[in-house]
Amino acid sequence: MTIEEFGRRLRAREITSADIVEQCLDRIHTENPRLNAFIHVMGDEARQRARQADEELAAGRDRGPLHGVPLSVKDLIDIRGVPTTAASRVREGHIAERDAPAIAHLVEAGAVFIGKTNLHEFAFGTTNEDSAYGPSHNPHDRARSPGGSSGGSAASVAAGMALATIGTDTGGSVRIPAAACGIVGLKPSLGEISTAGVVPLSHTFDHVGPLTQTVADAALTYHALLGDPAAAVPAPMPVAGVRLAVPRPYFCDLLDDEVRERFEEALERLRAMGVRIDDIEIPHAADVAPIYLHIQLADASAYHAATLEAMPERYTEAVRLRLEMGRYVLAEDYVRALAGRDALVREVDAALAQHDALVLPSLAIPAPLIGATTVQIAGTSQPVRNVMLRLTQLFNVTGHPAISIPAGLTQRGLPCGVQLVGRRGQTDALLRVALASEALIRG
Amino acid sequence: MTVEAWLRAAIADAEERRLPELKPLLEALAKATTALRQSSVTGLPSSVSGYQSSVGGHQSLETGRQS
């Protein structure tokens, strides 16, 4: 059930929030032992808040489209009175004293929090394998990763345990799991949604964003996160007027064959409906990895320096070592990376000057097997870790809004995703393009 | 500081801190640093004293699973 359908049926008195919350909790009871999507289930709180939402609606108070909607929340974001573990033993004993501002906006919108979801420890990874609570699993194939770092979040929605979820995205952590699990993931423009009350990975690149079943639901949740809970879904842009650009060099150089096929099929469907699609090049796109690395590592290591000294044994080994690596980044290279970032912002701005959005795959491969270190792409063996961030991290570096939309399945039944990237500060305009394109991208 | 000198110092420091398992990560970071210093994207004078590893290829620059 989407948020839109929930809202229609709730206001038609066909369902109650309490009914749907109970259905989600039942689903968690049966599915979570299989998927390990939740770290903390908030059953009692959710039931109480759902009853309150139903009572408010009966009394004539309608808070807007998220009124009574059961949401899960990545366990990196503070909800008052609940632990924020960041999937790490380092955080043992932590209880949030207040709601993160983004959560406070959702409370005001009437949302019901059903639980906190599993993630890659401290959001420092894209497979969800390194977690103090064990790996999450992909609902489409339990042997595979749900992506990450918001992997438990994506699994919770894909498996029907929540209607939508709130994640964070520092290099792709909303869009990667959305693509891997076959749902929608929105990274808004940098700085639009407060990251206060969110355990940081990189204060330079961190974003908060929703993972949902549809673009319309993403729009509703995005506006609620902004503190605009009554906003309706924006009007789709007329399809025939949409101008898209495909940045083929770098972004289409290394793709799984079936991911490439689903992407090209989506482009054909868009063209057939009158969308103009041009091939373009972002000159230094291939330089993004070292730029991202030097900034993100330095940010993360600065935040973790004290606990790396005080309690190194509480980190998972892989995350601890990567954080230690970041402590060796030189200041001169950090400054070089910042300068490179500025140039990339200008280049992506220029790429969008004549187009409404960029269009590219979200994830170069389908969900990888849990434990896999390499994956076959176009006949070559590639390290899994190298390809996961490849198509998403540029837009964290530049801050442009980006959304991943499901684009069909591989022969094994694994989801593929297509990413649309809009102009800086124009997330709503991107959503209008995404609303116009969604059905054609899905096929 | 050249990348080579930085890498030698970093590995020595990691070993002194009883973190010898950091060596392959530091070598990967050295490759990324070399790429960064050689790229024209920064607009800064290129520092070409890059770390020359026997492990080649741009893909191996993406050392982390960071998200």
Interface residues (C-beta under 8 A of the other chain):
Chain A: H120 A123 F124 G125 T126 T127 G148 S149 D169 T170 G171 G172 S173 I176 L201 L254 H284 A286 D287 A289 P290 I291 Y292 L293 H294 Q296 L297 A300 A318 L321 R322 E324 M325 Y328 V329 L330 E332 D333 R336 A337 A339 G340 A343 L344 Q382 P383 R385 N386 M388 L389 R390
Chain B: M1 W6 A10 D13 A14 L19 E21 L22 L25 L26 L29 A32 T33 A35 L36 R37 S39 S40 V41 T42 G43 L44 H58 Q59 S60 L61 E62 T63 G64 R65 Q66 S67
